[in-house]
């Protein structure tokens, strides 16, 4: 490998690293802005099975954790 090719390779790797960082940073900023006010209203769940069944018991047990 010649010195010129080696320098070019380093230059390209630095450019790719900077591009990856820019894409990662902008993605994190967009996601952070999108999730900042979530949820803006209450979320209601409907259990379609009768009260007292196993699905109802599991849903009632999970409710405090998802609030």
C-alpha positions as CSV (number, residue, x, y, z in Angstrom):
1,X,0.0,0.0,0.0
2,X,1.4,3.4,-0.9
3,X,1.5,6.4,1.4
4,X,-1.1,8.1,-0.8
5,X,-3.6,5.2,-0.5
6,X,-3.0,5.0,3.2
7,X,-3.7,8.7,3.7
8,X,-6.8,8.5,1.5
9,X,-8.1,5.5,3.5
10,X,-7.6,7.4,6.8
11,X,-9.4,10.5,5.3
12,X,-12.4,8.4,4.2
13,X,-12.6,6.6,7.6
14,X,-12.7,9.9,9.4
15,X,-15.4,11.2,7.1
16,X,-17.5,8.1,7.6
17,X,-17.0,8.3,11.4
18,X,-18.2,11.9,11.4
19,X,-21.2,11.1,9.2
20,X,-22.2,8.2,11.5
21,X,-21.9,10.5,14.5
22,X,-24.0,13.2,12.7
23,X,-26.7,10.7,11.8
24,X,-26.8,9.2,15.3
25,X,-26.9,12.6,17.0
26,X,-29.7,13.9,14.8
27,X,-31.7,10.7,15.3
28,X,-31.4,11.0,19.0
29,X,-32.5,14.6,18.9
30,X,-35.6,13.8,16.8
31,X,-36.6,10.8,19.0
32,X,-36.1,12.9,22.1
33,X,-38.3,15.6,20.8
34,X,-41.0,13.2,19.7
35,X,-41.1,11.5,23.1
36,X,-40.9,14.6,25.2
37,X,-44.6,15.1,25.7
38,X,-45.8,11.5,25.3
39,X,-48.4,10.6,26.3
40,X,-50.4,13.8,26.0
41,X,-53.7,12.1,27.1
42,X,-54.8,9.1,29.1
43,X,-54.6,5.7,27.4
44,X,-57.5,3.4,28.0
45,X,-57.4,-0.3,27.5
46,X,-60.4,-2.6,27.0
47,X,-60.3,-6.2,28.0
48,X,-62.8,-8.1,25.9
49,X,-63.2,-11.1,28.2
50,X,-65.3,-11.4,31.3
51,X,-64.3,-10.0,34.7
52,X,-62.5,-12.5,37.0
53,X,-60.9,-14.5,34.3
54,X,-57.2,-15.0,33.9
55,X,-56.9,-12.3,31.3
56,X,-58.7,-9.8,33.6
57,X,-56.5,-10.7,36.5
58,X,-53.3,-10.2,34.4
59,X,-54.5,-6.9,33.0
60,X,-55.3,-5.6,36.5
61,X,-52.0,-6.7,37.7
62,X,-50.1,-4.9,34.9
63,X,-52.2,-1.7,35.0
64,X,-50.2,0.0,37.9
65,X,-46.9,-0.7,36.0
66,X,-48.0,0.8,32.7
67,X,-49.5,4.0,34.2
